[in-house]
Amino acid sequence: MVPAEENQPSESGRSDGIQVLRRAAAALDEIAASPGQLRLVDLGGRLGLAKSTVRRLLVGLVEIGFASIDDEGRISLGERLLGLGGADDASLATQFRPTLDRLARTTGETVDLSVLRGQQMLFIDQVQSAHRLRAVSAVGVRFPLECTANGKAALELLTDPSAGLSGIAFDRDEHTAGISAAGIAARTTGGHIVAISVPAPSDRFDANERRIVSALRDCARSLAS
């Protein structure tokens, strides 16, 4: 009989380790699906685990930067985990750039591409309007969900997974005074929630809203086909 190598993990140890990894993956899936909406008791209910087990799991995820908890106990993905999405962001920007270019030509306005990261929308690409007075948001900046066109579109998709690309979300001087926007959101084959939005000075947006909305609907149909 060949003796086991020193420090070689036992079968039961490997099984325990795999179980922990599976639980951590399941927890991260739930957090990503409802960013900033779950607390400890909610996560435990979704995972079907005891509160003490979920607490230990969550402590570990927070320690390594894969999860974060705000002052009200709401859980989001951690910055370390979000940082791993950089390569994905570049790939998404490449994938959607032809759509942004087409929208910019059709509307004559700035067109933004953003992706849901935690409780915010991260801007990953933009085609700027040629107008001297135009709306511009720097790539790499994060925006809130509740008061932006892209954020509202993403929230609608989170609330109703079947709603992707079916509706237009609006921001009428909510996030920035004097700027309005319309946006749509979709879930990619890789599981990312992305949004395309068209912001403009509010006076010009109001005057051209019908054209902007029509262009976004055409965009939605092309992405869904």
N, C-alpha and C positions, 0 to 999 in steps of 0.2 A: 504494500500500500504506500503510495507516494504522499508524504506529508504536505499539508497545505502551506503555501508560501507565507512567510511572516508578514503581517499587516494586510493579508488578503482579506477583503470583506466577505462575510458569510453570506449565504443565500438570503437569509432573513434580513440582514443588513441592507443588501442591495434592494430587496423588495420594499423595505421601509423608505429607502431613499427615493425610489421611483414613485412611491405613493405621495411623498412630500412634493416632488416635482409636478406630479399630476394635479395635486390640489392647488399648488401655486399658479400653475397655468390656468386652471379653471377660475381661480380668483381674479387673475389679471384679465381674463376674457370678460368676466362680469363687470369689472371696474371700467374697462374700455367701452363696454356697451352702454353704461350709464355713468359717464364721467361727472364726478362731483355730486351725484345724487344718492349714493349709497352710504349708509353708516354700518357700523359693525354688525348690528342685529339684522340689517337687510342682507348683508353679504352672507351671514350665516344661514339665513333662510333660503337664499338662492343655492347655496352649496350643499345644504342639508347636513351641516356640521354643527357640533356643539360650540357655544359661544367661546369657551376657553380655547378650543382648538383653532378657531378662526382668529382669535386674538394673537396667539403664538405665531400663526402663519403671517398675519398682517405685520406684526412687529419685525419679523425677519425681512419682509418685503420692503418695509420702510427703511430698515437699517442699511440695505444694499442699494437704496435709491430707486427701486422699481415701483414704489407706491408712495403717496404722501397723504397726510390727513390734516385738514384745516382746523381752525379753532372750534368749529361747530361739529367736528367729528366726521365730516364728509370726506370720502375717499376719492382720490384721483390717481392716475398714473404718475410715477415719479419722473423727475427730470433726467435721471440717468437712462431710464428706459426710453423716454421720448427722444433722447439724443441719438439712439440707435436708428432712428427713422430718417437720418440725413440722406442716405443713399436712396431710400424710397422716395423722398421728396424730389430729388433730382430726376429720378425716373418718371415721376408723375408730371413734373414740369415739361419734360420732353414729350410725353404722351399727349398732353393737352395743349401744347403750344399752337398747333395748327388751328384748333378750335378758337383759342384766344385771338389769333391773328384774324380769323374770319369775322368774329364778332366785332373786333375793333374797326375793321373796314366797313362793316354794315352800319354800325351805330355812330361811328366817328368819335366815340368816347373811350376813356380808359377801361380796360378789362382786367380783372384780377382773378387769380387762381389761389385758393386757400385749401388747407386740409385740417380736419379736426385733430387737435392735439390736447388731450386732457379736457379742460373746461374752456378752451379758447380755440379760435381759428388762427392758424399760422399761415401767413401769406408767403407763397413759395414761387410765384411768378406773376408778371404784370406786363401788359402792353399799354404804353402811355398814349393818351390822346394828343393830337397835334394842336389842339386849342391852347391859346396862351393861358386862359383860365381853365384849369383842369383839376380833377381829383387825383392825387397821387399818394399811395401808401408804400412805404419801403418794404421790400422783400425781407423776410425774417422777423417782421413785427407781428405781434399777436393781438387779436381783437376779441372782445367779449361776444358771447353768443346771443344775448337777449336783445341787443339794440343795433345789430348790424344785419344787412340783408343776407350775407353769406351765413352768419351764425343762426339766424332764424330758419333758413332753409335746412341747415344741418340738424337743428332741433326738431323740425318737422319730420325729418327722416328717422331720427332716433325714436320719436314718439310713435310713428307709423311707418314701419319698414317698407310698406308698399307704396309710400308716397313719393319715392324718389323721382325726380324730374317732372312730377305731375303738377306742381304748383310753383308760383312765383312768390318769393318773399320780398318784402320792401322795408327799407329804412328811409323814413322821411324826416330828415333833420334830427334824428334821434342820437346817433353817435357823435356827429360833428355838425354844428350849426351851419346851415348854408349848403350842406352836401346831402343829396339823396341817392339811393341806389336800389337796384333790383337784382335778385340772385336766384339761382337754382342749385340743388345739391344732388349728388348721386353717390352710391356705394360702388367702389371699383371691385374687380374680380379678386384683388388682393385683400379686400376687407376695409380699405380706407374710405372715409367719408370725405369727399371733396366738394367744393362749391365754386361756382363761377359767378362773378358779380360784375355789374356795370355801374360804377358811381359817376356822378356828375354834379356840377353846381345846380342847386335845386331849381332855379328858374329855367335852366336849359333842360333839366331832367323832366320837369312838368310839361314843357313844350313838346318834348320828343318821347314822352313815356310810351306811347302806343308803338312807336318804331322799336324802342329798346325791348319792350316786352315781347313783341313779335319775333325779334331776332333771338331772344333767349329761348322762346318756344321752339323755333327752328333748330337751335342748338340742342335742345333736349331731345327732340325727335331723332336727330342724327346720332347722338350718343347712345340712345336706346335701341337703335336699329342694328 
